[in-house]
Amino acid sequence: LSRMGINVLVVDSDLVVLGDPFQVLHGDSDLEVMTDHFFPDRHLWQYWARPEEHINTGFIFVRASPRVEAFLTEFLEEHVEPSIDGILRHWMDQQVFNKFVMRRMHHAESDEVHGLYGQQLFRNFRAKSKAERPIRIRILDPVVVAHGMNYFW
């Protein structure tokens, strides 16, 4: 759908929606996503945190653009095969997507991906070049967009 210029909200079937989900979006990013962190202001993108907790793929809003299409297409093409040289692909797509984002955010030659949470900016400050228009991924407040463990426990 984003290829056709349509913004997309993808949610898991076990997500509880208590109001209009579009009201919680900031509108300042290419992707707006939920997190599994209880305290993202302290734990988000930390090297010691489990990679699958940064972005919970159970709630992803995609603002359609050619850059986002290229970013998501690159992810899908990188992970389309069920195995590579006989090694099975990781079964947890959420972890795979987080590692893909982290690689682009922290280890790429340019600062092509920026993470946002509140007023915090996460990016590759050691990058050799600056991206003209980086992909911006906004992590939504887990108090407002809560995954099942936060909501039900």
Residue, then its C-alpha position, 0 to 999 in steps of 0.5 A: l500500500s505504501r508503494m501506492g502512496i497510502n499511509v498504513l497502520v499495521v496492528d497485531s490481532d492481539l492489540v487492544v485499541l481503546g480509542d482512535p489510534f491516529q490521535v497518538l501519532h506525532g506526524d513527525s516521522d516516517l515510521e511510528v511504532m510501539t516498544d516493549h520497553f517499560f522505560p524507553d527513556r532509559h533503555l531504548w537502543q541500549y546495547w545490553a537490551r534485548p534487540e526485540e524490545h526496542i520496536n514492537t512490530g505489533f503496531i507500526f504506522v508507515r507514512a508512505s514515501p519513496r524513501v520508506e518504500a526503499f527502506l522496507t523493500e531492502f529489509l524484505e529483500e534481505h530476509v525473504e529467503p527461509s535459509i541462507d547457505g543451509i542456515l535457517r532464518h531467525w524465526m522472530d521477525q520482530q528481532v530481525f527487524n530491530k537488528f536491521v534498524m539498529r545496523r542502519m542506525h548505529h553501524a552504517e557509513s551514514d546516519e541514514v536512520h534516526g530514532l526518536y522518543g520524546q525529545q531524545l534523538f538516537r542516531n549514528f554520531r560517528a557516521k562518516s557522512k550525513a544522510e540528506r533525509p534520514i528515515r525517522i522512526r518515532i517510538l511511541d509512549p508505552v503508557v499510551v500504546a501498550h503491548g499486551m504485557n504492559y496492558f494485561w499485567 
